[in-house]
Amino acid sequence: MITMKFLIIQKVKREVPIEKWAKLLPLQFKYFDKLEKEKALEVYYHLIGQQGSMLIVNVDSDEKLSKIIGQDPMFFECDREIYPLTTRQTHEKQIRELLQP
């Protein structure tokens, strides 16, 4: 099975009331624990000085990526940027092929 990694940067919208955020954040942490156990969430980091996080997820389909994002308890309260990732070795191979005469 081929999998792809995606970088997800998500930030809580400024207009989200602190009371709502305080109720949803523990649910999000529990959700991330579940994803880690399933091996779908590889890395999670909090963005210092911001109400946001950086995730690297490993999925085998766009459907799985959509499900991971859509089931996040903070789905409606966050803005997200999503980037597909590749390894340095794969990138280097592609560049070498591109530069060959």
Backbone as JSON, one array per atom type, in Angstrom:
{
  "sequence": "MITMKFLIIQKVKREVPIEKWAKLLPLQFKYFDKLEKEKALEVYYHLIGQQGSMLIVNVDSDEKLSKIIGQDPMFFECDREIYPLTTRQTHEKQIRELLQP",
  "N": [[0.84, -1.18, 0.0], [0.63, 2.13, -0.93], [1.5, 5.14, 0.6], [0.91, 8.59, 1.38], [2.35, 11.58, 2.64], [1.23, 14.42, 4.41], [1.52, 17.81, 5.25], [-0.1, 19.64, 7.63], [-1.13, 22.73, 8.56], [-2.72, 24.34, 11.05], [-4.77, 26.87, 12.35], [-6.49, 28.39, 14.99], [-9.4, 30.25, 14.51], [-9.62, 33.73, 15.1], [-12.03, 34.77, 16.01], [-13.29, 32.82, 17.49], [-14.96, 32.07, 20.41], [-13.47, 31.98, 23.65], [-14.57, 30.21, 25.49], [-15.83, 28.26, 23.94], [-13.63, 27.28, 22.53], [-12.14, 26.26, 24.68], [-13.73, 24.09, 25.38], [-13.65, 22.47, 23.13], [-10.95, 21.91, 22.62], [-9.85, 19.83, 24.41], [-11.24, 17.65, 23.3], [-10.16, 17.61, 20.77], [-7.49, 16.94, 21.35], [-7.87, 14.33, 22.29], [-8.82, 13.17, 19.94], [-6.52, 13.42, 18.34], [-4.84, 11.67, 19.75], [-6.11, 9.23, 19.15], [-5.67, 9.16, 16.35], [-2.88, 8.95, 16.35], [-2.53, 6.4, 17.5], [-3.63, 4.89, 15.46], [-1.7, 5.2, 13.61], [-1.91, 7.17, 11.73], [-1.42, 9.82, 12.29], [1.62, 11.22, 12.33], [3.3, 13.22, 13.37], [2.93, 15.84, 15.69], [2.91, 19.2, 16.5], [2.68, 22.0, 18.61], [2.17, 25.37, 17.71], [4.17, 27.74, 18.83], [3.27, 30.66, 20.55], [1.03, 31.07, 19.07], [-2.37, 30.21, 18.45], [-2.48, 27.41, 17.42], [-1.5, 24.54, 15.39], [0.81, 22.12, 14.01], [0.72, 19.45, 11.9], [1.75, 16.24, 10.75], [0.44, 14.0, 8.62], [-0.13, 10.64, 7.57], [-1.38, 9.05, 4.94], [-3.37, 6.88, 2.8], [-5.03, 7.68, 0.83], [-6.94, 10.33, -0.77], [-9.42, 10.42, 0.26], [-9.11, 9.43, 2.88], [-7.5, 11.46, 3.95], [-9.28, 13.62, 3.78], [-11.23, 12.69, 5.54], [-9.81, 12.62, 7.99], [-9.32, 15.36, 8.38], [-11.95, 16.4, 8.31], [-13.18, 15.17, 10.5], [-12.04, 16.27, 12.7], [-12.54, 17.71, 15.83], [-12.26, 20.47, 15.99], [-12.81, 21.39, 13.5], [-14.55, 23.38, 12.24], [-13.67, 25.62, 13.49], [-11.12, 26.3, 12.79], [-8.62, 27.58, 10.52], [-6.95, 26.19, 7.74], [-3.91, 25.12, 6.18], [-2.74, 22.97, 3.71], [-0.27, 20.76, 2.69], [1.2, 18.61, 0.33], [3.78, 16.22, 0.89], [7.13, 15.13, 0.13], [9.97, 12.93, 0.14], [13.4, 13.92, 0.69], [15.12, 12.42, -0.89], [13.46, 11.51, -2.99], [12.76, 13.95, -4.12], [15.29, 14.87, -4.89], [15.96, 12.91, -6.81], [14.02, 13.45, -8.78], [14.82, 16.03, -9.55], [17.39, 15.51, -10.56], [16.71, 13.92, -12.78], [15.3, 15.78, -14.26], [17.29, 17.62, -14.89], [19.04, 16.24, -16.49], [20.63, 15.94, -19.66]],
  "CA": [[0.0, 0.0, 0.0], [1.38, 3.37, -1.03], [0.94, 6.21, 1.43], [1.44, 9.93, 1.18], [2.39, 12.41, 3.83], [0.76, 15.79, 4.23], [1.72, 18.78, 6.32], [-1.3, 20.43, 7.89], [-0.94, 23.83, 9.51], [-4.06, 24.82, 11.38], [-4.8, 27.95, 13.34], [-7.83, 28.69, 15.49], [-9.89, 31.56, 14.08], [-9.62, 34.7, 16.21], [-13.39, 35.06, 16.51], [-13.83, 31.71, 18.28], [-15.01, 32.41, 21.84], [-12.56, 31.17, 24.48], [-15.35, 29.14, 26.14], [-16.0, 27.21, 22.94], [-12.29, 26.75, 22.29], [-11.77, 25.48, 25.86], [-14.49, 22.83, 25.37], [-13.29, 21.65, 21.97], [-9.53, 21.53, 22.62], [-9.64, 18.48, 24.96], [-11.75, 16.68, 22.33], [-9.18, 17.53, 19.69], [-6.35, 16.16, 21.86], [-8.31, 12.93, 22.31], [-8.86, 12.77, 18.54], [-5.13, 13.25, 17.9], [-4.37, 10.42, 20.36], [-6.68, 8.16, 18.33], [-4.95, 9.14, 15.07], [-1.53, 8.44, 16.61], [-2.65, 4.95, 17.68], [-3.92, 4.33, 14.13], [-0.51, 5.49, 12.8], [-2.24, 8.16, 10.69], [-0.76, 11.06, 12.71], [3.03, 10.95, 12.61], [3.92, 14.28, 14.16], [2.1, 16.97, 16.1], [3.6, 20.25, 17.25], [1.97, 23.24, 18.87], [2.87, 26.55, 17.19], [4.4, 28.62, 19.98], [2.84, 32.04, 20.38], [-0.16, 31.1, 18.23], [-3.34, 29.18, 18.78], [-2.47, 26.54, 16.26], [-0.65, 23.36, 15.43], [1.37, 21.6, 12.79], [0.58, 17.99, 11.9], [2.11, 15.46, 9.56], [-0.39, 12.81, 8.56], [0.29, 9.64, 6.6], [-2.63, 8.46, 4.47], [-3.27, 6.15, 1.54], [-5.99, 8.2, -0.15], [-7.48, 11.65, -0.49], [-10.6, 10.17, 1.1], [-8.64, 9.33, 4.27], [-7.08, 12.81, 4.35], [-10.51, 14.39, 3.98], [-11.87, 12.18, 6.76], [-9.02, 13.08, 9.13], [-9.56, 16.79, 8.55], [-13.36, 16.64, 8.56], [-13.62, 14.66, 11.81], [-11.39, 17.03, 13.76], [-13.53, 18.48, 16.59], [-12.06, 21.91, 15.77], [-12.9, 21.59, 12.05], [-15.18, 24.65, 11.86], [-13.05, 26.72, 14.23], [-9.73, 26.49, 12.35], [-8.21, 27.74, 9.13], [-5.9, 25.2, 7.48], [-3.11, 25.03, 4.97], [-2.38, 21.57, 3.55], [0.79, 20.62, 1.7], [1.72, 17.26, 0.14], [5.21, 16.13, 1.17], [7.91, 14.04, -0.44], [11.28, 12.83, 0.8], [14.52, 14.59, 0.03], [15.64, 11.51, -1.91], [12.55, 11.55, -4.14], [12.91, 15.27, -4.72], [16.61, 14.89, -5.55], [15.86, 12.07, -8.0], [13.25, 14.19, -9.78], [15.65, 17.14, -10.04], [18.45, 14.94, -11.41], [16.09, 13.52, -14.05], [14.93, 17.0, -14.96], [18.5, 18.3, -15.34], [19.83, 15.42, -17.43], [20.45, 16.36, -21.07]],
  "C": [[0.88, 1.25, 0.0], [0.69, 4.42, -0.17], [1.6, 7.52, 1.06], [1.4, 10.69, 2.49], [1.95, 13.82, 3.47], [1.08, 16.59, 5.47], [0.44, 19.59, 6.43], [-0.95, 21.48, 8.93], [-2.33, 24.38, 9.78], [-3.97, 25.83, 12.51], [-6.25, 28.24, 13.71], [-8.2, 30.11, 15.04], [-10.0, 32.49, 15.28], [-11.0, 34.92, 16.81], [-13.99, 33.94, 17.34], [-13.81, 32.1, 19.76], [-14.15, 31.45, 22.67], [-13.3, 30.02, 25.15], [-15.54, 27.96, 25.18], [-14.67, 26.49, 22.68], [-11.87, 25.83, 23.45], [-12.51, 24.14, 25.92], [-14.03, 21.9, 24.26], [-11.84, 21.16, 22.0], [-9.27, 20.16, 23.24], [-10.15, 17.38, 24.01], [-10.79, 16.51, 21.17], [-7.95, 16.72, 20.13], [-6.67, 14.67, 21.87], [-8.34, 12.37, 20.88], [-7.44, 12.54, 18.0], [-4.52, 11.98, 18.5], [-4.85, 9.21, 19.55], [-5.93, 8.03, 17.0], [-3.52, 8.62, 15.23], [-1.56, 6.92, 16.77], [-2.9, 4.24, 16.36], [-2.75, 4.51, 13.16], [-0.81, 6.45, 11.65], [-1.59, 9.51, 11.01], [0.66, 10.72, 13.12], [3.63, 11.95, 13.58], [2.87, 15.34, 14.48], [2.98, 17.94, 16.88], [2.64, 21.42, 17.44], [2.81, 24.38, 18.3], [2.98, 27.57, 18.32], [3.99, 30.05, 19.63], [1.61, 32.19, 19.5], [-1.13, 30.05, 18.75], [-3.46, 28.27, 17.57], [-1.52, 25.39, 16.42], [-0.2, 22.99, 14.03], [1.3, 20.08, 12.9], [1.22, 17.43, 10.64], [1.3, 14.19, 9.64], [0.09, 11.93, 7.41], [-0.96, 8.88, 6.19], [-2.43, 7.76, 3.13], [-4.27, 6.64, 0.5], [-6.42, 9.61, 0.23], [-8.72, 11.54, 0.38], [-10.21, 10.12, 2.57], [-8.19, 10.69, 4.79], [-8.3, 13.67, 4.65], [-11.21, 13.98, 5.27], [-11.14, 12.68, 8.01], [-9.3, 14.56, 9.42], [-11.01, 17.05, 8.98], [-13.85, 16.18, 9.92], [-12.93, 15.35, 12.99], [-12.45, 17.84, 14.51], [-13.43, 19.99, 16.39], [-12.22, 22.28, 14.29], [-13.43, 22.98, 11.67], [-14.52, 25.86, 12.51], [-11.62, 27.02, 13.77], [-9.64, 26.8, 10.86], [-7.02, 26.8, 8.92], [-5.19, 25.47, 6.17], [-2.64, 23.59, 4.89], [-1.38, 21.45, 2.41], [1.18, 19.15, 1.56], [3.25, 17.29, 0.33], [5.84, 14.98, 0.39], [9.26, 14.02, 0.26], [12.33, 13.62, 0.03], [15.04, 13.74, -1.1], [14.77, 11.53, -3.17], [12.68, 12.87, -4.87], [14.23, 15.35, -5.5], [16.58, 14.08, -6.84], [15.12, 12.8, -9.12], [14.06, 15.33, -10.38], [16.75, 16.62, -10.95], [17.89, 14.54, -12.77], [15.75, 14.74, -14.9], [16.16, 17.68, -15.59], [19.36, 17.49, -16.31], [19.56, 15.86, -18.85], [19.69, 15.33, -21.9]]
}
